[in-house]
């Protein structure tokens, strides 16, 4: 509340006992490689570095994102992930501690959920069914929001991701910023807790505009036929819960239904063949396919969007 009254945010504070070399310029440059060439003076523009008593020092955000010894200064700035059997934490099936750079840890958390996002396959004489439990778009938004809005001034626990048979929970230290309520979030109202982290995430394309992430999460769940995300303040932590299990059928138009029907073949189809069958350009078809993948209705196998051998399959084969 004191920082709010002064218009300050924790991740812009100078790390007065460190010098500019505490920020790993190579790591920052590699993260920005697909966006633009990073120059050393950009570190100050992004507020990864700041002036303090006539010298350049890293900010809290600079160390959190690209610090050479991040965990020495912020030992709880990492992501704990776990997959549990049943509805509670009595039986753990898989777990990991993602203590690499935060940007890499986001991808690691997404990969962990994807690893456990199906409940296997029921195989019979004429039917094979894979149950995709969560829309990837909602999962990614929830993870990015947890990292971006975490209160890194707190100590005692990391960001946590817990996957159960019926739900996926994300918890980050810190209640909502002062003056913001849970009722505000679905309306796109947001207050950025970490300006440095937010600025970098925006530049890297991880977020479009602040406040829209919750809305995209809600939309992804709705389109997949799932319940809306549950958002709660518990103790001094904020929790988002995504429920597994459709409450209604996913929203599909006629073209989407045709694509899913085409992909009933166990051999799958490449983008080119799908585009010809539905009368759209390959680019428009890829956009459609990406949306269906996010809804969990289609899966893709290949090394990248331009892979000529990339094929798409319906997740439910009749």
C-alpha positions in Angstrom: 0.0 0.0 0.0 2.9 2.3 0.7 4.4 1.7 -2.8 1.0 2.2 -4.3 0.6 5.6 -2.5 4.0 6.7 -3.9 3.3 5.4 -7.4 6.1 2.9 -7.2 6.3 -0.8 -8.2 8.7 -3.3 -6.6 10.4 -4.5 -9.8 11.5 -1.0 -10.7 13.5 -0.6 -7.5 17.3 -0.4 -8.0 19.5 -3.2 -6.8 22.0 -0.8 -5.2 24.7 -3.3 -4.2 25.0 -4.7 -7.8 26.5 -3.3 -11.0 25.2 -3.5 -14.6 27.1 -6.7 -15.3 24.7 -8.6 -13.0 22.2 -8.5 -15.9 23.1 -11.1 -18.5 23.1 -9.2 -21.8 23.6 -12.3 -23.9 20.5 -14.0 -22.3 18.4 -10.8 -22.9 19.6 -10.6 -26.5 18.7 -14.2 -27.2 15.3 -13.7 -25.8 14.7 -10.7 -28.1 16.4 -12.3 -31.1 13.1 -13.1 -32.9 11.7 -9.6 -32.2 14.6 -7.2 -32.8 18.3 -6.8 -32.2 18.9 -5.7 -28.6 21.4 -2.9 -27.9 23.0 -2.3 -24.5 21.3 1.0 -24.2 17.9 -0.8 -24.6 18.5 -2.3 -21.1 17.9 1.1 -19.6 14.9 1.9 -21.9 13.3 -1.4 -20.8 14.2 -0.5 -17.2 16.3 -3.6 -16.7 19.0 -1.1 -15.7 18.5 2.2 -14.0 20.6 5.1 -12.7 21.5 5.2 -9.0 23.9 7.8 -7.6 25.6 8.3 -10.9 26.0 4.7 -11.9 24.0 2.0 -13.7 22.6 -0.7 -11.5 20.1 -3.4 -12.3 16.5 -3.1 -11.3 14.6 -5.9 -9.4 12.9 -6.7 -12.7 16.3 -6.9 -14.5 17.5 -9.5 -12.1 14.2 -11.4 -12.1 14.2 -11.7 -15.9 17.9 -11.8 -16.8 19.9 -11.8 -13.6 23.0 -14.0 -13.6 22.3 -15.0 -10.0 18.6 -14.5 -9.8 17.9 -17.2 -7.2 20.6 -15.9 -4.9 18.7 -12.6 -4.7 15.2 -14.0 -5.1 15.2 -17.6 -4.0 11.5 -18.1 -4.5 11.4 -16.7 -8.1 10.7 -20.1 -9.8 7.8 -22.4 -10.7 6.9 -25.6 -8.9 4.8 -28.0 -11.0 3.1 -31.2 -10.0 0.6 -33.8 -11.3 -1.5 -35.4 -8.6 -3.7 -38.5 -8.8 -7.3 -37.8 -7.8 -8.7 -34.6 -6.3 -6.1 -33.8 -3.7 -2.3 -33.9 -3.1 -2.1 -37.2 -1.3 -0.6 -39.0 -4.3 1.9 -37.3 -6.6 2.5 -38.8 -10.0 5.0 -36.3 -11.4 6.7 -33.1 -10.3 9.5 -30.7 -11.3 11.2 -27.5 -10.1 11.6 -25.0 -12.9 14.4 -22.9 -11.7 15.9 -21.7 -15.0 15.2 -18.2 -16.4 11.6 -17.2 -15.9 10.9 -17.0 -19.7 12.2 -20.5 -20.1 10.2 -21.6 -17.0 7.0 -20.4 -18.6 7.6 -22.7 -21.6 8.6 -25.5 -19.2 5.3 -25.1 -17.3 3.3 -25.2 -20.6 5.2 -28.3 -21.7 4.5 -30.0 -18.3 0.7 -29.4 -18.7 0.8 -30.5 -22.3 2.6 -33.7 -21.1 -0.4 -34.5 -18.8 -3.2 -32.9 -20.8 -4.6 -36.1 -22.1 -6.1 -38.9 -20.1 -4.9 -41.6 -22.5 -6.9 -43.3 -25.2 -9.8 -45.7 -25.3 -9.2 -48.1 -28.2 -11.8 -50.4 -29.6 -12.5 -52.2 -32.8 -14.0 -49.1 -34.6 -13.3 -46.2 -32.2 -10.4 -44.4 -30.7 -10.9 -41.5 -28.4 -8.3 -39.2 -26.8 -9.6 -36.8 -24.2 -7.8 -33.4 -24.3 -8.5 -31.9 -20.9 -7.5 -28.2 -21.2 -7.3 -25.6 -24.0 -3.6 -24.6 -24.5 -4.5 -20.9 -24.9 -6.1 -20.8 -21.4 -3.2 -22.6 -19.9 -0.6 -20.3 -21.4 -2.5 -17.2 -20.4 -2.8 -18.4 -16.8 0.9 -19.2 -16.5 2.0 -15.8 -18.0 -0.4 -14.0 -15.7 0.9 -15.8 -12.7 4.6 -14.9 -13.5 3.7 -11.3 -14.5 1.6 -10.5 -11.5 3.5 -12.4 -8.8 4.5 -10.3 -5.8 8.2 -11.0 -5.8 8.7 -9.0 -2.6 7.1 -11.9 -0.7 9.2 -14.8 0.4 8.5 -18.4 1.5 6.9 -20.0 -1.5 7.3 -20.1 -5.3 4.7 -19.8 -8.1 2.8 -23.2 -8.1 1.0 -25.2 -10.7 -0.9 -28.2 -9.6 -2.7 -30.5 -12.0 -5.4 -32.9 -10.6 -7.8 -35.3 -12.3 -10.6 -32.6 -12.3 -8.8 -29.3 -12.4 -5.6 -27.3 -12.9 -4.6 -24.7 -10.2 -2.2 -21.8 -10.6 -1.0 -19.9 -7.5 1.3 -17.0 -7.2 2.3 -15.0 -4.1 0.5 -11.7 -3.8 -3.1 -10.6 -3.6 -4.6 -8.3 -6.3 -3.1 -4.8 -6.4 -4.8 -2.3 -4.1 -8.1 -1.1 -5.5 -8.6 -4.0 -7.9 -11.3 -6.7 -7.2 -11.9 -10.1 -8.7 -15.1 -8.8 -10.2 -13.0 -6.3 -12.3 -10.9 -9.0 -14.0 -13.5 -10.4 -16.5 -14.2 -6.8 -17.6 -10.6 -6.4 -18.7 -9.7 -4.0 -15.8 -6.2 -4.6 -14.7 -3.4 -2.9 -12.7 0.1 -4.0 -13.6 2.1 -5.1 -10.5 5.4 -5.5 -12.2 6.1 -2.8 -14.9 9.5 -4.1 -15.9 8.3 -7.7 -16.4 5.2 -6.4 -18.1 7.1 -4.2 -20.5 9.4 -7.0 -21.5 6.5 -9.5 -21.9 4.7 -7.0 -24.1 7.8 -6.4 -26.3 8.2 -10.2 -26.7 4.6 -10.7 -27.7 3.7 -12.7 -24.6 0.9 -10.3 -23.8 -1.1 -8.0 -26.1 -2.5 -5.5 -23.7 -2.9 -5.7 -19.9 -6.3 -6.9 -18.8 -7.0 -8.9 -22.0 -5.3 -12.1 -20.7 -8.1 -13.0 -18.3 -10.6 -12.3 -21.0 -8.7 -14.6 -23.5 -8.6 -17.3 -20.8 -12.3 -17.1 -20.2 -13.0 -17.1 -24.0 -10.7 -20.1 -24.5 -12.5 -22.1 -21.8 -15.9 -21.1 -23.2 -15.1 -22.1 -26.7 -13.8 -25.5 -25.4 -17.1 -26.0 -23.6 -15.5 -25.7 -20.1 -16.6 -23.8 -17.0 -15.2 -20.2 -16.7 -11.9 -20.0 -14.7 -12.3 -19.6 -11.0 -10.3 -16.8 -9.5 -9.7 -16.5 -5.7 -7.6 -14.7 -3.1 -6.4 -17.3 -0.6 -4.4 -16.0 2.3 -1.7 -13.9 0.7 -1.8 -15.7 -2.6 -3.9 -15.5 -5.8 -5.3 -18.6 -7.4 -6.8 -19.4 -10.8 -8.5 -22.7 -11.3 -9.3 -24.2 -14.7 -11.9 -27.0 -14.4 -11.4 -30.2 -16.5 -14.4 -31.7 -18.2 -16.8 -30.2 -20.7 -20.1 -28.8 -19.5 -21.2 -28.4 -23.1 -19.9 -28.9 -26.7 -17.2 -26.6 -28.0 -18.4 -23.7 -30.2 -17.8 -24.6 -33.9 -19.0 -23.1 -37.1 -19.7 -25.0 -40.3 -16.1 -24.8 -41.6 -14.6 -26.0 -38.3 -17.0 -28.9 -38.3 -16.0 -29.8 -41.8 -12.3 -29.7 -40.8 -12.8 -32.0 -37.8 -14.8 -34.4 -40.1 -12.0 -34.4 -42.7 -9.4 -35.3 -40.0 -11.2 -38.5 -38.9 -8.8 -40.5 -40.9 -6.1 -42.2 -38.7 -3.4 -41.0 -41.2 -4.3 -37.3 -40.7 -4.0 -34.6 -43.4 -1.4 -31.9 -44.3 -2.5 -28.2 -44.4 -2.5 -28.1 -48.2 -5.1 -30.9 -48.5 -7.3 -29.4 -45.8 -7.2 -26.0 -47.5 -8.2 -27.5 -50.9 -11.1 -29.4 -49.3 -12.6 -26.4 -47.4 -11.9 -23.8 -50.1 -9.6 -21.5 -48.0 -6.0 -20.4 -48.5 -3.3 -22.3 -46.6 -2.7 -19.3 -44.3 -6.4 -19.0 -43.4 -6.5 -22.8 -42.9 -3.5 -22.7 -40.6 -5.3 -20.1 -38.5 -8.4 -22.3 -38.3 -6.3 -25.3 -37.4 -4.4 -23.4 -34.6 -7.8 -22.5 -33.1 -9.0 -26.1 -33.2 -5.7 -27.2 -31.6 -6.3 -24.7 -28.8 -9.8 -26.1 -28.2 -8.3 -29.6 -27.9 -10.3 -30.9 -31.0 -7.2 -31.3 -33.3 -3.6 -32.3 -32.6 -0.6 -31.6 -34.8 2.5 -33.6 -35.5 5.5 -31.9 -37.2 8.6 -29.7 -36.5 6.9 -26.3 -37.3 4.2 -24.5 -39.3 6.3 -24.7 -42.5 7.2 -28.4 -42.1 6.0 -30.1 -45.4 5.4 -33.3 -43.5 3.3 -31.6 -40.8 -0.1 -33.4 -40.4 -3.2 -32.8 -38.4 -5.4 -35.3 -36.7 -8.8 -35.2 -34.9 -8.4 -36.0 -31.3 -11.5 -38.1 -31.5 -11.6 -40.8 -34.2 -14.9 -42.4 -34.9 
